[in-house]
Amino acid sequence: MRPAAATAVLGVALAVGVPTAWGLTRPPASVGASVEQVIGTATAPSSSPTAPTSPAPAPSTSRAVPSSPTAPPSQAPSSQAPAPGAGQGSDTAEPAPLPAGGITVRDAAPQVIPAAAPAPARLTVPTLGVDAAVDAVGVEPDGQMTVPAEVERVGWYRFGPVPGVAGSAVIAGHVDSRTQGLGAMAPLREAAPGDEVLVTDAVGGTTRWRVVARELISKQVLPLDRIFSRDGPPRLTLITCGGPFLPEFGSYRDNVVVVAEPVP
Amino acid sequence: MNSIRTFSRAAGAVGVAGALVLVATPAAAADTATVSVLHAVPDTPVDVYANGERLLDDFQPGTLTDPLQLPAGSYDLAVFPADAADGSGTPLLSANGVAVPAGANATVVAHLKEDGTPVLTPFVNDVSAVPAGQARVTVRHTAAAPAVDVRAGGTPVAPGLTNPNEATLTVPAGTVSADVVLAGTSTVAIGPADLELAEGTSTIVYAWGAADKGGFKLAVQTISSHSAPSGVPGGTAGLVDDAALPMPLMALSVAGLVAAGAGALRLARSRG
């Protein structure tokens, strides 16, 4: 009788305890700050439709265009001489006030857009053993970001910022593949705040980053505008898949999003 | 004063389209409009006045202002030759009571009509989001020339464009070699010129000038309206599936359940 009772109790303890212990000892799905807190600003990309994309300062010294012999040198902020007798500030109250200060005028001839900074070529997270080649990628016909088919390579979203300039530079990789096994980004699920991330560009320059957030976010509610923001402080955003696998869709339910800040 | 009538008509167009723009971008500031000014009348530097106040001094042909945030309202516009004494003389072009509706994004272009007379035309700019990976390109005919075909890489993409009309295309981002030919011919009027159509932007290309005034030229204005990809795919095998208990642990748990059942059964039998 006694051994029987003991067996029953032990059995129940085992049946309940094993899954509970497993659940408790797993790394938390999210650590550090939330992704929304650390990326960008509240500015949705389309809310500033008037910002000129050509880097604003662009003094048009690169007027390599032959078709504009009469165009004058672009005029630096042509200071607005106030109307006679209006004092020296143009912000004197007038009906329908015009913009204060000078209005920037530039040569409208087609410009040679200055070459962007070199693209990232290698991503390293020493503490996690991540070391992957980086491809410059765009979008798929269905509008999703392209991710290299080889799971040991990762993709940098080339339409967004390069790592280190304003905005969120996105590098994504497959977590796994049926034929290739685990991907380079698989260890991302264990990233912790403070982990160091290194990005080496095509000409050998390196930027250093420190993880500040890791979050598991359902693909349904991924804050894409925030993650792909092109303004705000420089951020490096690493993305792979995670959460429960949904066999009927052949994909995972969630994205693992890791955000890193530049190390000064 | 033909040009005034034209401008009033066109200003009405801004009013209508401006309301549409406002609907499309509710986030836009409620009480300002975004206005750029392009000078595309050859050989004639000008001063531009709005409501009697000088807005632009010695504004050169072929130049474009940065976007100005103007309070919505009514504007009296006048364009004088730059060498005239300030605010005196007869304006080259003028338009009174031009409505600038809140939320609108427009470019006012001083240019030549097909017959070579100057005119002010306000164009409404499409600032709706450009799909990720794409670029929007708008070509506007503001030159003293008859109908033209705009070609990209030698293929007509905007055939039969007339002054002061426009054509808009959404294309994959990249660099295209564009030229402008007289409609239906291969007589090149402008170009070819390499145009960089940056991802997520509206690139507006103006064909302007006159054959007898320094020839035809291109002017370019760029407006950013990018959007993000629709998602990030990340794995297809389920090797790191987070929902399921790993197999060995599952087996251990089931073994515990079986043991508990067996123990309970024996306990029940011995009691009974």
Interface residues (C-beta under 8 A of the other chain):
Chain A: M1 P3 A4 A5 A6 T7 A8 V9 L10 G11 V12 A13 L14 A15 V16 G17 V18 P19 W22 A29 A44 P45 S46 S47 S48 P49 T50 A51 P52 T53 S54 A56 V65 S67 S68 P69 T70 A71 P72 S74 Q75 S78 Q80 A81 A83 P84 E94 P95 A96 P97 L98 P99 I103 T104 V105 R106 D107 A108 A109 P110 Q111 V112 I113 G138 V139 D142 G143 Q144 M145 V147 Y157 F159 V170 A172 G173 H174 V175 D176 S177 R178 G181 L182 G183 M185 A186 R189 K219 L222 L224 D225 I227 F228 R230 I239 T240 C241 G242 G243 P244 F245 P247 G250 S251 Y252 D254 N255 V256
Chain B: T25 A27 A28 T34 L38 P42 D43 A50 N51 G52 E53 R54 L55 L56 D57 D58 F59 Q60 P61 G62 T63 L64 T65 D66 P67 L68 Q69 L70 P71 G73 S74 Y75 D86 G87 N105 V127 S128 A129 P131 A132 G133 A173 I190 G191 A193 D194 L195 E196 A198 E199 G200 T201 V205 Y206 G214 G215 K217 L218 A219 V220 Q221 T222 I223 S224 S225 H226 S227 A228 P229 S230 G231 V232 P233 G234 G235 T236 A237 G238 L239 V240 D241 D242 A243 A244 L245 P246 L249 L252 S253 V254 A255 G256 L257 V258 A259 A260 G261 A262 G263 A264 R266 L267 S270 R271
